Amino acid sequence: MKFIEEINQKTHEKVVYFHDPKSKLESIVAIHNTELGPSLGGCRMRNYSSKKVALSDVLRLSEGMTYKAALAGVKLGGGKAVIFGDPQIDKNDKLLESFGTFIETFKGTYITAEDMGMTVDDMAVINRTTKNVTGLSQEKGGSGNPADFTSYGTYLGIKAAVESVFSTDSLDGLSIAVQGIGSVGLKLIDYLAKYDTKIYISDIKIENIDECIAKYDVIPITNDELFELQYDIFCPCAVGSIINDKTIQTIKCKIIAGAANNVLQDYQKHGEILLKKNILYAPDYVINAGGLINIYNEFKSEYNRDNIFKQLEIIYENLMKIFNISKKNNIPTNKVSDELALQVIKNHKLINKL
């Protein structure tokens, strides 16, 4: 018997827990805000240690999607989904189809997509039981893996940060550490390697390290060394909360700019500390908006990859604006980006009332 429980959260429009014992699916969907349009956000599958940890993750991620959409200029709201389990062991068609039926209960107010632990092929299976899924393969009428756009947008964000800190549009002579060499991280390195840079890489999967070493002149390091070595730019492209009470004390860089979500474990505290340490932080939901901008274009009648790459320039523009306001007013960049996003939503409400 399927079990659905609505979880009361004053910060969100709707949060729902779903359990289907038959398929062994446990999932939470969080809809943060639909003022600008239906909520959209990827589905993440992880071996969460508890329901509380999973809930915390989906709440933060869905809120970030609201702000990401607002600043990216797309007519979407913020939502997110999580599935409990090891994607290498627990994922199967039956579970994914059950997840699709869960998504259908939201009647279009939440649209799911690919995220950590999920693939384009998984989206096709989910699509069997719901139409409210995007990020499908090109063969299925979608645009495929959004990594091309997320990585390019992140690269543009790094360029903006370098311009702000070093007053140059070149990465030559800089040292960069990339954590997470998955599809996004590897494509990001393709952009970074075109410059005369020293690139450190770190990943929990040896095969990812080996693939990167075979393609590029990079230096593999351990996760501990990420926060011991001195370099110019840290690019987190793996799990969230990588800047926490421990790592923020020892990290030695001038810029933090990467594709990972929820980079700061404590959003309020760690943003303030980075400002005091004179480390420029590119807010994650601003710099990694490339995938969302691409997916939004799937809803249009004509899909044009070249036009999407041009649209990603908004990431550079948004970050330069955020960095300038932060410098002028001595406010953490993450707080500046929140205020700008909330102003977009507020303006939309005012226009609709007229």
C-alpha positions as a Markdown table, in Angstrom:
| # | Residue | x | y | z |
|---|---|---|---|---|
| 1 | Met | 0.0 | 0.0 | 0.0 |
| 2 | Lys | 1.4 | 3.4 | -1.0 |
| 3 | Phe | 1.9 | 6.0 | 1.7 |
| 4 | Ile | 1.8 | 9.8 | 1.1 |
| 5 | Glu | 2.4 | 12.3 | 3.9 |
| 6 | Glu | 2.4 | 16.1 | 3.5 |
| 7 | Ile | 5.1 | 17.7 | 5.6 |
| 8 | Asn | 4.3 | 21.1 | 6.9 |
| 9 | Gln | 7.0 | 23.6 | 6.1 |
| 10 | Lys | 6.3 | 27.4 | 6.4 |
| 11 | Thr | 9.1 | 28.2 | 4.0 |
| 12 | His | 7.7 | 26.1 | 1.2 |
| 13 | Glu | 4.5 | 25.9 | -0.7 |
| 14 | Lys | 4.3 | 22.1 | -0.5 |
| 15 | Val | 6.5 | 19.2 | 0.7 |
| 16 | Val | 5.4 | 15.6 | 0.4 |
| 17 | Tyr | 6.9 | 12.3 | 1.5 |
| 18 | Phe | 6.1 | 9.2 | -0.6 |
| 19 | His | 6.7 | 5.5 | 0.2 |
| 20 | Asp | 5.8 | 2.6 | -2.1 |
| 21 | Pro | 6.8 | -0.6 | -0.3 |
| 22 | Lys | 6.1 | -2.7 | -3.5 |
| 23 | Ser | 8.8 | -0.9 | -5.5 |
| 24 | Lys | 10.8 | 0.0 | -2.4 |
| 25 | Leu | 10.6 | 3.7 | -3.3 |
| 26 | Glu | 11.1 | 6.4 | -0.6 |
| 27 | Ser | 11.0 | 9.9 | -1.9 |
| 28 | Ile | 10.4 | 13.5 | -0.9 |
| 29 | Val | 9.4 | 16.3 | -3.3 |
| 30 | Ala | 9.7 | 19.9 | -2.2 |
| 31 | Ile | 8.0 | 22.8 | -4.0 |
| 32 | His | 9.5 | 26.1 | -2.7 |
| 33 | Asn | 7.8 | 28.7 | -4.9 |
| 34 | Thr | 5.7 | 28.9 | -8.1 |
| 35 | Glu | 5.3 | 32.6 | -8.5 |
| 36 | Leu | 7.3 | 32.7 | -11.7 |
| 37 | Gly | 6.0 | 29.4 | -13.1 |
| 38 | Pro | 5.8 | 25.7 | -12.4 |
| 39 | Ser | 8.5 | 24.4 | -10.1 |
| 40 | Leu | 11.4 | 22.6 | -11.8 |
| 41 | Gly | 14.3 | 20.8 | -10.2 |
| 42 | Gly | 16.2 | 17.6 | -10.6 |
| 43 | Cys | 15.7 | 14.4 | -8.8 |
| 44 | Arg | 18.7 | 13.4 | -6.6 |
| 45 | Met | 19.3 | 9.7 | -5.5 |
| 46 | Arg | 21.5 | 9.2 | -2.5 |
| 47 | Asn | 22.0 | 6.9 | 0.4 |
| 48 | Tyr | 20.7 | 9.3 | 3.0 |
| 49 | Ser | 21.5 | 8.4 | 6.6 |
| 50 | Ser | 18.0 | 9.5 | 7.7 |
| 51 | Lys | 14.7 | 11.1 | 6.6 |
| 52 | Lys | 15.8 | 14.3 | 8.4 |
| 53 | Val | 19.0 | 14.6 | 6.4 |
| 54 | Ala | 17.1 | 13.9 | 3.1 |
| 55 | Leu | 14.5 | 16.5 | 4.1 |
| 56 | Ser | 17.1 | 19.1 | 4.9 |
| 57 | Asp | 18.8 | 18.5 | 1.5 |
| 58 | Val | 15.6 | 18.7 | -0.6 |
| 59 | Leu | 14.5 | 21.9 | 1.2 |
| 60 | Arg | 17.7 | 23.7 | 0.6 |
| 61 | Leu | 18.0 | 22.5 | -3.0 |
| 62 | Ser | 14.4 | 23.5 | -3.9 |
| 63 | Glu | 14.9 | 27.0 | -2.4 |
| 64 | Gly | 18.1 | 27.4 | -4.4 |
| 65 | Met | 16.2 | 26.5 | -7.6 |
| 66 | Thr | 13.7 | 29.3 | -7.0 |
| 67 | Tyr | 16.5 | 31.9 | -6.8 |
| 68 | Lys | 18.4 | 30.2 | -9.7 |
| 69 | Ala | 15.3 | 30.5 | -12.0 |
| 70 | Ala | 14.7 | 34.1 | -10.9 |
| 71 | Leu | 18.2 | 35.3 | -11.7 |
| 72 | Ala | 18.5 | 33.2 | -14.9 |
| 73 | Gly | 15.4 | 35.0 | -16.3 |
| 74 | Val | 13.3 | 31.9 | -16.9 |
| 75 | Lys | 9.6 | 31.5 | -16.1 |
| 76 | Leu | 10.0 | 28.7 | -13.6 |
| 77 | Gly | 9.7 | 28.2 | -9.9 |
| 78 | Gly | 11.9 | 26.2 | -7.6 |
| 79 | Gly | 11.4 | 22.5 | -6.7 |
| 80 | Lys | 13.4 | 19.4 | -6.1 |
| 81 | Ala | 13.1 | 15.7 | -5.4 |
| 82 | Val | 15.2 | 13.2 | -3.6 |
| 83 | Ile | 15.1 | 9.4 | -3.6 |
| 84 | Phe | 16.5 | 7.4 | -0.8 |
| 85 | Gly | 18.9 | 4.7 | -1.9 |
| 86 | Asp | 22.2 | 3.7 | -3.5 |
| 87 | Pro | 21.8 | 4.5 | -7.3 |
| 88 | Gln | 24.3 | 1.7 | -8.1 |
| 89 | Ile | 22.3 | -1.0 | -6.2 |
| 90 | Asp | 18.7 | 0.1 | -5.5 |
| 91 | Lys | 17.7 | 1.8 | -8.8 |
| 92 | Asn | 15.5 | -0.2 | -11.2 |
| 93 | Asp | 12.7 | 0.5 | -13.7 |
| 94 | Lys | 10.0 | -0.5 | -11.2 |
| 95 | Leu | 11.2 | 2.1 | -8.7 |
| 96 | Leu | 11.5 | 4.8 | -11.3 |
| 97 | Glu | 8.1 | 4.2 | -12.7 |
| 98 | Ser | 6.7 | 4.4 | -9.2 |
| 99 | Phe | 8.5 | 7.7 | -8.8 |
| 100 | Gly | 6.8 | 8.9 | -12.0 |
| 101 | Thr | 3.3 | 8.1 | -10.6 |
| 102 | Phe | 4.3 | 10.2 | -7.5 |
| 103 | Ile | 5.3 | 13.1 | -9.7 |
| 104 | Glu | 1.9 | 12.9 | -11.5 |
| 105 | Thr | 0.1 | 13.7 | -8.2 |
| 106 | Phe | 1.4 | 17.3 | -8.4 |
| 107 | Lys | -0.5 | 17.9 | -11.6 |
| 108 | Gly | 2.2 | 19.8 | -13.3 |
| 109 | Thr | 3.2 | 22.1 | -10.4 |
| 110 | Tyr | 6.5 | 20.1 | -10.2 |
| 111 | Ile | 8.6 | 19.0 | -13.1 |
| 112 | Thr | 11.5 | 16.7 | -12.5 |
| 113 | Ala | 14.8 | 16.3 | -14.2 |
| 114 | Glu | 18.2 | 14.6 | -13.9 |
| 115 | Asp | 20.5 | 15.3 | -10.9 |
| 116 | Met | 23.1 | 13.4 | -8.9 |
| 117 | Gly | 22.7 | 9.7 | -9.0 |
| 118 | Met | 20.3 | 9.9 | -12.0 |
| 119 | Thr | 20.8 | 9.7 | -15.8 |
| 120 | Val | 19.2 | 10.7 | -19.0 |
| 121 | Asp | 18.1 | 7.0 | -19.4 |
| 122 | Asp | 16.4 | 7.2 | -16.0 |
| 123 | Met | 14.4 | 10.2 | -17.2 |
| 124 | Ala | 13.1 | 8.1 | -20.1 |
| 125 | Val | 11.8 | 5.4 | -17.6 |
| 126 | Ile | 10.2 | 8.0 | -15.4 |
| 127 | Asn | 8.5 | 9.4 | -18.5 |
| 128 | Arg | 6.6 | 6.2 | -18.9 |
| 129 | Thr | 4.3 | 7.2 | -16.0 |
| 130 | Thr | 4.5 | 11.0 | -16.1 |
| 131 | Lys | 4.8 | 13.7 | -18.7 |
| 132 | Asn | 6.2 | 16.1 | -16.1 |
| 133 | Val | 9.8 | 15.2 | -16.7 |
| 134 | Thr | 12.5 | 17.0 | -18.8 |
| 135 | Gly | 16.2 | 16.4 | -19.6 |
| 136 | Leu | 15.3 | 13.5 | -21.9 |
| 137 | Ser | 17.7 | 12.2 | -24.5 |
| 138 | Gln | 17.7 | 13.7 | -28.0 |
| 139 | Glu | 16.2 | 10.5 | -29.3 |
| 140 | Lys | 13.3 | 11.0 | -27.0 |
| 141 | Gly | 12.8 | 14.6 | -28.0 |
| 142 | Gly | 14.9 | 16.2 | -25.3 |
| 143 | Ser | 18.3 | 17.9 | -25.2 |
| 144 | Gly | 20.2 | 15.1 | -23.5 |
| 145 | Asn | 22.7 | 15.6 | -20.7 |
| 146 | Pro | 22.8 | 19.2 | -19.6 |
| 147 | Ala | 26.5 | 19.0 | -18.6 |
| 148 | Asp | 27.6 | 20.9 | -21.7 |
| 149 | Phe | 25.7 | 24.0 | -20.5 |
| 150 | Thr | 26.3 | 23.6 | -16.8 |
| 151 | Ser | 30.1 | 23.4 | -17.4 |
| 152 | Tyr | 30.2 | 26.3 | -19.9 |
| 153 | Gly | 28.1 | 28.5 | -17.5 |
| 154 | Thr | 30.5 | 27.6 | -14.7 |
| 155 | Tyr | 33.5 | 28.5 | -16.9 |
| 156 | Leu | 31.9 | 31.9 | -17.6 |
| 157 | Gly | 31.3 | 32.3 | -13.8 |
| 158 | Ile | 35.0 | 31.6 | -13.1 |
| 159 | Lys | 36.0 | 34.2 | -15.7 |
| 160 | Ala | 33.8 | 36.7 | -13.9 |
| 161 | Ala | 35.4 | 35.9 | -10.6 |
| 162 | Val | 38.9 | 36.2 | -12.1 |
| 163 | Glu | 38.0 | 39.6 | -13.6 |
| 164 | Ser | 36.7 | 40.8 | -10.2 |
| 165 | Val | 39.7 | 39.6 | -8.2 |
| 166 | Phe | 42.6 | 39.8 | -10.7 |
| 167 | Ser | 41.3 | 42.5 | -13.1 |
| 168 | Thr | 42.0 | 40.3 | -16.2 |
| 169 | Asp | 39.9 | 38.1 | -18.6 |
| 170 | Ser | 42.7 | 35.5 | -18.8 |
| 171 | Leu | 43.3 | 32.5 | -16.6 |
| 172 | Asp | 46.9 | 32.2 | -17.6 |
| 173 | Gly | 49.3 | 31.8 | -14.7 |
| 174 | Leu | 46.6 | 30.8 | -12.2 |
| 175 | Ser | 46.3 | 27.5 | -10.3 |
| 176 | Ile | 42.9 | 25.8 | -10.0 |
| 177 | Ala | 41.6 | 22.8 | -8.0 |
| 178 | Val | 38.6 | 21.0 | -9.3 |
| 179 | Gln | 36.8 | 18.6 | -7.0 |
| 180 | Gly | 34.5 | 16.1 | -8.8 |
| 181 | Ile | 35.5 | 14.9 | -12.3 |
| 182 | Gly | 32.1 | 13.7 | -13.4 |
| 183 | Ser | 30.4 | 14.8 | -16.6 |
| 184 | Val | 30.4 | 18.5 | -15.6 |
| 185 | Gly | 33.8 | 18.6 | -14.0 |
| 186 | Leu | 35.5 | 16.9 | -16.9 |
| 187 | Lys | 33.9 | 19.3 | -19.5 |
| 188 | Leu | 34.9 | 22.3 | -17.3 |
| 189 | Ile | 38.5 | 21.2 | -17.3 |
| 190 | Asp | 38.4 | 21.2 | -21.1 |
| 191 | Tyr | 37.8 | 25.0 | -20.9 |
| 192 | Leu | 40.3 | 25.6 | -18.2 |
| 193 | Ala | 43.1 | 23.5 | -19.9 |
| 194 | Lys | 43.1 | 25.9 | -22.8 |
| 195 | Tyr | 45.0 | 28.4 | -20.6 |
| 196 | Asp | 48.5 | 28.2 | -19.1 |
| 197 | Thr | 47.1 | 27.0 | -15.7 |
| 198 | Lys | 48.1 | 24.5 | -13.1 |
| 199 | Ile | 45.1 | 22.2 | -12.5 |
| 200 | Tyr | 44.7 | 20.0 | -9.5 |
| 201 | Ile | 41.9 | 17.3 | -9.6 |
| 202 | Ser | 40.2 | 15.3 | -6.9 |
| 203 | Asp | 37.5 | 12.6 | -7.2 |
| 204 | Ile | 36.4 | 9.6 | -5.1 |
| 205 | Lys | 36.3 | 7.5 | -8.3 |
| 206 | Ile | 39.7 | 6.3 | -9.6 |
| 207 | Glu | 38.3 | 5.8 | -13.1 |
| 208 | Asn | 37.3 | 9.4 | -13.3 |
| 209 | Ile | 40.8 | 10.5 | -12.3 |
| 210 | Asp | 42.4 | 8.1 | -14.8 |
| 211 | Glu | 40.2 | 9.4 | -17.6 |
| 212 | Cys | 41.1 | 13.0 | -16.8 |
| 213 | Ile | 44.8 | 12.3 | -16.6 |
| 214 | Ala | 44.6 | 10.6 | -20.0 |
| 215 | Lys | 43.2 | 13.7 | -21.6 |
| 216 | Tyr | 44.8 | 16.6 | -19.8 |
| 217 | Asp | 47.9 | 17.8 | -18.0 |
| 218 | Val | 46.5 | 17.7 | -14.5 |
| 219 | Ile | 47.8 | 16.8 | -11.0 |
| 220 | Pro | 45.7 | 14.4 | -8.9 |
| 221 | Ile | 45.4 | 15.2 | -5.2 |
| 222 | Thr | 43.5 | 13.7 | -2.3 |
| 223 | Asn | 40.4 | 15.3 | -0.8 |
| 224 | Asp | 42.4 | 16.3 | 2.3 |
| 225 | Glu | 45.0 | 18.0 | 0.1 |
| 226 | Leu | 42.3 | 20.2 | -1.4 |
| 227 | Phe | 42.2 | 22.1 | 1.9 |
| 228 | Glu | 46.0 | 22.0 | 2.6 |
| 229 | Leu | 47.5 | 23.2 | -0.7 |
| 230 | Gln | 47.6 | 26.8 | -1.8 |
| 231 | Tyr | 46.0 | 27.7 | -5.2 |
| 232 | Asp | 44.0 | 30.5 | -6.7 |
| 233 | Ile | 40.6 | 29.0 | -7.5 |
| 234 | Phe | 38.6 | 26.2 | -5.9 |
| 235 | Cys | 36.0 | 24.6 | -8.2 |
| 236 | Pro | 33.7 | 22.3 | -6.2 |
| 237 | Cys | 31.8 | 20.1 | -8.7 |
| 238 | Ala | 30.7 | 17.3 | -6.4 |
| 239 | Val | 28.6 | 17.1 | -3.2 |
| 240 | Gly | 27.4 | 20.1 | -1.2 |
| 241 | Ser | 28.4 | 21.4 | 2.2 |
| 242 | Ile | 32.1 | 21.2 | 1.2 |
| 243 | Ile | 32.7 | 24.5 | 2.8 |
| 244 | Asn | 32.0 | 23.8 | 6.4 |
| 245 | Asp | 33.4 | 24.6 | 9.9 |
| 246 | Lys | 36.4 | 22.4 | 9.3 |
| 247 | Thr | 37.4 | 23.2 | 5.7 |
| 248 | Ile | 36.8 | 26.9 | 5.9 |
| 249 | Gln | 39.6 | 27.2 | 8.5 |
| 250 | Thr | 42.3 | 25.8 | 6.3 |
| 251 | Ile | 41.3 | 26.4 | 2.7 |
| 252 | Lys | 43.8 | 28.6 | 0.9 |
| 253 | Cys | 42.4 | 30.2 | -2.2 |
| 254 | Lys | 41.2 | 33.5 | -3.5 |
| 255 | Ile | 38.1 | 32.3 | -5.3 |
| 256 | Ile | 35.4 | 29.6 | -4.8 |
| 257 | Ala | 33.5 | 29.1 | -8.0 |
| 258 | Gly | 32.1 | 25.7 | -9.0 |
| 259 | Ala | 29.1 | 23.7 | -10.3 |
| 260 | Ala | 28.1 | 22.0 | -7.0 |
| 261 | Asn | 24.9 | 22.9 | -5.2 |
| 262 | Asn | 24.7 | 24.0 | -1.6 |
| 263 | Val | 28.5 | 24.6 | -1.4 |
| 264 | Leu | 28.2 | 26.3 | 2.0 |
| 265 | Gln | 27.1 | 24.1 | 4.9 |
| 266 | Asp | 25.9 | 27.0 | 7.0 |
| 267 | Tyr | 24.6 | 29.6 | 4.5 |
| 268 | Gln | 24.6 | 32.5 | 6.9 |
| 269 | Lys | 27.8 | 31.9 | 8.9 |
| 270 | His | 30.1 | 30.6 | 6.2 |
| 271 | Gly | 29.2 | 33.4 | 3.7 |
| 272 | Glu | 30.3 | 35.9 | 6.4 |
| 273 | Ile | 33.5 | 34.1 | 7.1 |
| 274 | Leu | 34.5 | 34.0 | 3.4 |
| 275 | Leu | 33.9 | 37.7 | 3.2 |
| 276 | Lys | 36.1 | 38.4 | 6.2 |
| 277 | Lys | 38.8 | 36.0 | 4.8 |
| 278 | Asn | 38.7 | 38.0 | 1.5 |
| 279 | Ile | 37.7 | 34.8 | -0.5 |
| 280 | Leu | 35.3 | 35.6 | -3.3 |
| 281 | Tyr | 32.4 | 33.2 | -3.4 |
| 282 | Ala | 30.4 | 32.8 | -6.6 |
| 283 | Pro | 26.9 | 31.8 | -5.3 |
| 284 | Asp | 26.3 | 28.2 | -6.5 |
| 285 | Tyr | 22.7 | 28.7 | -7.9 |
| 286 | Val | 24.0 | 31.6 | -10.0 |
| 287 | Ile | 27.1 | 30.0 | -11.5 |
| 288 | Asn | 25.5 | 26.6 | -12.1 |
| 289 | Ala | 22.3 | 27.9 | -13.8 |
| 290 | Gly | 23.4 | 26.7 | -17.3 |
| 291 | Gly | 21.6 | 23.4 | -17.0 |
| 292 | Leu | 18.3 | 25.0 | -16.0 |
| 293 | Ile | 18.5 | 27.6 | -18.8 |
| 294 | Asn | 19.0 | 24.7 | -21.3 |
| 295 | Ile | 16.1 | 22.7 | -19.9 |
| 296 | Tyr | 13.8 | 25.8 | -20.0 |
| 297 | Asn | 14.6 | 26.0 | -23.7 |
| 298 | Glu | 13.2 | 22.4 | -24.2 |
| 299 | Phe | 9.7 | 23.9 | -23.5 |
| 300 | Lys | 10.0 | 26.2 | -26.5 |
| 301 | Ser | 8.8 | 25.3 | -30.0 |
| 302 | Glu | 12.3 | 25.6 | -31.4 |
| 303 | Tyr | 15.4 | 24.3 | -29.6 |
| 304 | Asn | 18.7 | 25.9 | -30.7 |
| 305 | Arg | 21.9 | 25.0 | -28.9 |
| 306 | Asp | 23.9 | 27.9 | -30.2 |
| 307 | Asn | 21.3 | 30.4 | -28.9 |
| 308 | Ile | 21.4 | 28.7 | -25.5 |
| 309 | Phe | 25.2 | 29.2 | -25.2 |
| 310 | Lys | 24.6 | 32.9 | -25.9 |
| 311 | Gln | 21.9 | 33.0 | -23.2 |
| 312 | Leu | 24.4 | 31.7 | -20.7 |
| 313 | Glu | 26.2 | 35.0 | -20.8 |
| 314 | Ile | 23.6 | 36.2 | -18.2 |
| 315 | Ile | 25.6 | 34.1 | -15.7 |
| 316 | Tyr | 28.7 | 36.3 | -16.2 |
| 317 | Glu | 26.6 | 39.5 | -16.0 |
| 318 | Asn | 24.7 | 38.4 | -12.9 |
| 319 | Leu | 27.9 | 37.5 | -11.1 |
| 320 | Met | 29.7 | 40.7 | -12.0 |
| 321 | Lys | 26.7 | 42.6 | -10.6 |
| 322 | Ile | 26.7 | 40.6 | -7.4 |
| 323 | Phe | 30.5 | 41.0 | -6.9 |
| 324 | Asn | 30.3 | 44.7 | -7.4 |
| 325 | Ile | 27.5 | 45.2 | -4.9 |
| 326 | Ser | 29.3 | 42.9 | -2.4 |
| 327 | Lys | 32.5 | 45.0 | -2.7 |
| 328 | Lys | 30.7 | 48.3 | -2.5 |
| 329 | Asn | 28.5 | 47.4 | 0.6 |
| 330 | Asn | 30.8 | 44.8 | 2.2 |
| 331 | Ile | 28.0 | 42.2 | 2.1 |
| 332 | Pro | 28.5 | 38.5 | 1.5 |
| 333 | Thr | 27.9 | 37.5 | -2.2 |
| 334 | Asn | 25.4 | 34.9 | -1.3 |
| 335 | Lys | 23.2 | 37.4 | 0.6 |
| 336 | Val | 23.4 | 39.8 | -2.4 |
| 337 | Ser | 22.3 | 37.1 | -4.8 |
| 338 | Asp | 19.4 | 36.2 | -2.5 |
| 339 | Glu | 18.2 | 39.8 | -2.3 |
| 340 | Leu | 18.4 | 40.2 | -6.1 |
| 341 | Ala | 16.4 | 37.0 | -6.7 |
| 342 | Leu | 13.8 | 37.9 | -4.2 |
| 343 | Gln | 13.4 | 41.3 | -5.8 |
| 344 | Val | 12.7 | 39.6 | -9.2 |
| 345 | Ile | 9.9 | 37.6 | -7.5 |
| 346 | Lys | 8.5 | 40.6 | -5.7 |
| 347 | Asn | 8.4 | 42.7 | -8.9 |
| 348 | His | 6.6 | 39.8 | -10.7 |
| 349 | Lys | 4.0 | 39.8 | -7.9 |
| 350 | Leu | 3.5 | 43.5 | -8.2 |
| 351 | Ile | 3.0 | 43.4 | -11.9 |
| 352 | Asn | 0.5 | 40.6 | -11.6 |
| 353 | Lys | -1.6 | 42.7 | -9.2 |
| 354 | Leu | -1.9 | 45.6 | -11.6 |
